[in-house]
Amino acid sequence: AADIPCTAYRSSWTNPRIEWKFQKGSSLVLFYYGGQLTEPYKNRVRFSPTTIHFNTVTREDTGKYICEVVGDGSQIAKSEVNLIVQGAATPKPPSLLVP
């Protein structure tokens, strides 16, 4: 599991709109938009204004997570977190040496 904080969130702003993007290389995925998690994140991510919580993470989730908060005025705040998932190597079964 992993928690990624949205440090851009301002509780003092009225009705802030929050968007989460995931950047990997040159691709950018919008995965929290319009108050909804998009597929394929819907079933494994829990959203709160200050954090997103991944129930499970894989090496595929390694990348940059961008949280963008837009206030009622034209205020905008942005925070970024780099997530690096170190995948556990599958242990090799012990080899048996037969003389």
Beta strands, then each sheet from edge to edge (+ up, - down):
strand 1: 2-5
strand 2: 17-24
strand 3: 27-33
strand 4: 36-37
strand 5: 45-48
strand 6: 51-54
strand 7: 63-70
strand 8: 76-83
sheet 1: 1+ 6- 5+
sheet 2: 4+ 3- 2+ 7- 8+
end
